[in-house]
C-alpha cells in the first residue's frame, strides 16, 4: 500500500454499512499484512475477510465468506489495491 492515504470514501463506506467509525490507522494495520499472494491463497483471503468483518463489527456467514473468496479470486482486483478489496468485502451482505 505504501504511503498512500486511505480514501475517505472507503472509511465512509464502512461507516454507512456498519454504523462504526473505522480509522485509517485501523485499515492500514490490516492492509500491512496484505500482499499480492493474499489474492492467490484462499486461507489468506478468508483471514482477511474475517479481520475486516471483526474490525467493522459485522458478522459474515460462512456461505458469504465462500462467496467472497470466489468473487475476489475470479475478479480483476489489483492485489495492491486494499481499498478495492475492502469495498468488495463490504458490498456483500
MIRO-303913 format. One line per 5 residues: number of its first residue (from 1); their letters; for each residue x, y, z of N, C-alpha, C. Coordinates in Angstrom, 2 decimals, always signed. Example, Ala and Ser with C-alpha at 12.3 -4.5 7.8 and 13.67 -1.06 7.14 Angstrom:
1	AS	+13.19:-5.69:+7.80:+12.30:-4.50:+7.80:+13.20:-3.30:+7.80  +12.85:-2.25:+7.08:+13.67:-1.06:+7.14:+12.90:+0.03:+7.87
//
This chain:
1	XXXXX	+0.80:-1.19:+0.00:+0.00:+0.00:+0.00:+0.84:+1.25:+0.00  +1.99:+1.15:+0.57:+2.87:+2.31:+0.55:+2.39:+3.41:+1.46  +2.73:+4.63:+1.08:+2.38:+5.76:+1.93:+1.07:+6.40:+1.50  +0.38:+5.80:+0.56:-0.89:+6.36:+0.07:-1.92:+6.41:+1.20  -2.61:+7.54:+1.30:-3.65:+7.67:+2.31:-4.85:+6.82:+1.95
6	XXXXX	-5.51:+6.29:+2.97:-6.74:+5.53:+2.75:-7.81:+6.50:+2.31  -8.50:+6.15:+1.26:-9.55:+7.01:+0.73:-10.63:+7.22:+1.77  -11.06:+8.46:+1.88:-12.17:+8.77:+2.79:-13.44:+8.07:+2.32  -13.53:+7.76:+1.02:-14.68:+7.01:+0.51:-14.80:+5.64:+1.16  -13.66:+4.97:+1.35:-13.67:+3.65:+1.99:-14.12:+3.78:+3.43
11	XXXXX	-13.55:+4.74:+4.14:-13.92:+4.93:+5.54:-15.40:+5.30:+5.67  -15.89:+6.13:+4.77:-17.32:+6.49:+4.78:-18.19:+5.29:+4.42  -17.73:+4.45:+3.50:-18.49:+3.25:+3.13:-18.62:+2.31:+4.34  -17.54:+2.18:+5.09:-17.58:+1.35:+6.30:-18.59:+1.92:+7.28  -18.54:+3.23:+7.48:-19.46:+3.86:+8.42:-20.91:+3.69:+7.99
16	XXXXX	-21.19:+3.88:+6.70:-22.56:+3.72:+6.19:-23.06:+2.29:+6.37  -22.21:+1.33:+6.06:-22.61:-0.07:+6.11:-22.73:-0.59:+7.54  -21.89:-0.10:+8.43:-21.81:-0.69:+9.76:-22.23:+0.23:+10.88  -22.24:+1.53:+10.62:-22.51:+2.48:+11.68:-21.31:+2.69:+12.59  -20.18:+2.10:+12.24:-18.98:+2.19:+13.06:-17.92:+3.03:+12.35
21	XXXXX	-17.33:+3.95:+13.10:-16.22:+4.72:+12.56:-14.95:+3.89:+12.65  -14.31:+3.69:+11.53:-13.04:+2.97:+11.49:-12.01:+3.96:+10.99  -10.89:+4.01:+11.67:-9.86:+4.98:+11.31:-8.97:+4.43:+10.20  -8.29:+5.35:+9.54:-7.34:+4.93:+8.51:-6.21:+4.11:+9.14  -5.90:+4.36:+10.40:-4.87:+3.59:+11.10:-5.29:+2.12:+11.22
26	XXXXX	-6.56:+1.88:+11.55:-7.05:+0.51:+11.66:-7.00:-0.20:+10.30  -7.39:+0.52:+9.25:-7.36:-0.06:+7.91:-5.91:-0.34:+7.51  -5.02:+0.59:+7.78:-3.62:+0.40:+7.43:-3.02:-0.78:+8.19  -3.45:-0.98:+9.41:-2.97:-2.11:+10.20:-3.34:-3.43:+9.52  -4.57:-3.54:+9.05:-5.00:-4.74:+8.34:-4.26:-4.83:+7.00
31	XXXXX	-4.17:-3.72:+6.30:-3.55:-3.70:+4.98:-2.07:-4.06:+5.02  -1.42:-3.79:+6.13:+0.02:-4.06:+6.22:+0.33:-5.55:+6.04  -0.63:-6.40:+6.33:-0.42:-7.84:+6.19:-0.90:-8.40:+4.86  -1.34:-7.52:+3.96:-1.89:-7.96:+2.69:-0.88:-7.73:+1.58  -0.68:-8.76:+0.78:+0.22:-8.64:-0.37:-0.38:-9.35:-1.57
36	XXXXX	+0.30:-9.33:-2.67:-0.21:-9.99:-3.88:-0.53:-11.47:-3.67  +0.18:-12.13:-2.78:-0.09:-13.55:-2.54:-1.42:-13.77:-1.84  -1.95:-12.73:-1.19:-3.22:-12.85:-0.48:-4.34:-13.27:-1.43  -4.34:-12.70:-2.63:-5.38:-13.00:-3.61:-5.31:-14.45:-4.04  -4.13:-15.02:-4.06:-3.94:-16.39:-4.55:-4.20:-17.44:-3.49
41	XXXXX	-4.25:-17.06:-2.24:-4.41:-18.01:-1.15:-5.80:-17.91:-0.53  -6.56:-18.99:-0.65:-7.90:-19.00:-0.07:-7.84:-18.79:+1.44  -6.89:-19.41:+2.08:-6.75:-19.27:+3.54:-6.49:-17.81:+3.92  -5.60:-17.15:+3.19:-5.30:-15.75:+3.50:-6.49:-14.84:+3.21  -7.22:-15.14:+2.13:-8.42:-14.35:+1.83:-9.46:-14.50:+2.94
46	XXXXX	-9.66:-15.73:+3.40:-10.61:-15.97:+4.48:-10.21:-15.18:+5.72  -8.92:-15.20:+6.02:-8.42:-14.47:+7.19:-8.66:-12.98:+7.03  -8.40:-12.44:+5.84:-8.62:-11.02:+5.58:-10.09:-10.66:+5.74  -10.97:-11.47:+5.18:-12.42:-11.21:+5.28:-12.84:-11.21:+6.74  -12.35:-12.16:+7.51:-12.71:-12.24:+8.92:-12.14:-11.06:+9.71
51	XXXXX	-10.93:-10.59:+9.35:-10.35:-9.42:+10.02:-11.20:-8.18:+9.76  -11.58:-7.98:+8.50:-12.38:-6.80:+8.15:-13.75:-6.91:+8.82  -14.32:-8.09:+8.83:-15.61:-8.32:+9.47:-15.56:-7.97:+10.96  -14.51:-8.45:+11.61:-14.36:-8.19:+13.05:-14.13:-6.70:+13.31  -13.28:-6.09:+12.49:-12.97:-4.68:+12.66:-14.23:-3.82:+12.49
56	XXXXX	-15.07:-4.20:+11.53:-16.29:-3.44:+11.26:-17.46:-3.89:+12.14  -17.23:-4.93:+12.94:-18.26:-5.48:+13.81:-19.49:-5.92:+13.01  -19.22:-6.57:+11.87:-20.28:-7.08:+11.01:-20.06:-8.58:+10.83  -20.95:-9.40:+11.39:-20.77:-10.84:+11.24:-20.95:-11.26:+9.78  -20.12:-12.21:+9.34:-20.19:-12.72:+7.98:-20.37:-14.23:+8.05
61	XXXXX	-21.45:-14.70:+7.44:-21.74:-16.13:+7.43:-20.70:-16.87:+6.59  -20.48:-18.14:+6.90:-19.52:-18.95:+6.16:-19.84:-18.99:+4.67  -21.12:-19.08:+4.34:-21.51:-19.08:+2.92:-21.10:-17.78:+2.24  -21.21:-16.68:+2.94:-20.81:-15.38:+2.39:-19.31:-15.30:+2.25  -18.57:-15.84:+3.22:-17.11:-15.87:+3.13:-16.70:-16.65:+1.88
66	XXXXX	-17.33:-17.80:+1.67:-17.02:-18.62:+0.50:-17.33:-17.86:-0.80  -18.45:-17.18:-0.82:-18.85:-16.40:-1.99:-17.84:-15.26:-2.25  -17.44:-14.59:-1.19:-16.46:-13.50:-1.32:-15.12:-14.02:-1.83  -14.66:-15.14:-1.28:-13.39:-15.71:-1.72:-13.46:-16.01:-3.21  -14.55:-16.64:-3.65:-14.70:-16.95:-5.07:-14.75:-15.71:-5.93
71	XXXXX	-15.49:-14.70:-5.48:-15.62:-13.47:-6.25:-14.29:-12.73:-6.35  -13.55:-12.67:-5.26:-12.27:-11.96:-5.27:-11.27:-12.70:-6.15  -11.23:-14.03:-6.05:-10.28:-14.80:-6.85:-10.59:-14.70:-8.35  -11.87:-14.60:-8.70:-12.27:-14.52:-10.11:-12.17:-13.11:-10.67  -12.17:-12.12:-9.79:-12.20:-10.72:-10.23:-10.83:-10.26:-10.69
76	XXXXX	-10.82:-9.07:-11.20:-9.55:-8.48:-11.63:-9.07:-7.45:-10.61  -9.37:-7.70:-9.34:-8.92:-6.79:-8.28:-7.40:-6.80:-8.22  -6.84:-5.63:-8.23:-5.40:-5.48:-8.09:-5.04:-5.80:-6.64  -4.20:-6.80:-6.41:-3.86:-7.18:-5.03:-3.20:-6.06:-4.23  -2.72:-5.04:-4.91:-2.10:-3.92:-4.21:-3.11:-2.82:-3.89
81	XXXXX	-4.38:-3.03:-4.26:-5.41:-2.03:-4.03:-6.33:-2.49:-2.90  -5.89:-2.23:-1.69:-6.65:-2.64:-0.50:-8.01:-1.98:-0.47  -8.10:-0.74:-0.92:-9.38:-0.04:-0.92:-10.42:-0.81:-1.72  -10.03:-1.27:-2.91:-10.97:-2.00:-3.76:-11.39:-3.31:-3.09  -10.46:-4.01:-2.43:-10.81:-5.27:-1.76:-11.78:-5.00:-0.61
86	XXXXX	-11.55:-3.95:+0.15:-12.44:-3.64:+1.28:-13.82:-3.29:+0.76  -13.90:-2.50:-0.29:-15.19:-2.17:-0.87:-15.93:-3.43:-1.33  -15.19:-4.37:-1.92:-15.80:-5.63:-2.37:-16.33:-6.40:-1.17  -15.54:-6.49:-0.12:-15.95:-7.23:+1.08:-17.17:-6.57:+1.72  -17.18:-5.26:+1.82:-18.29:-4.56:+2.45:-19.53:-4.54:+1.57
91	XXX	-19.36:-4.73:+0.28:-20.50:-4.71:-0.64:-21.39:-5.94:-0.50  -20.85:-7.01:+0.04:-21.61:-8.24:+0.23:-22.35:-8.19:+1.56  -23.56:-8.72:+1.56:-24.35:-8.75:+2.80:-24.38:-10.11:+3.39
//
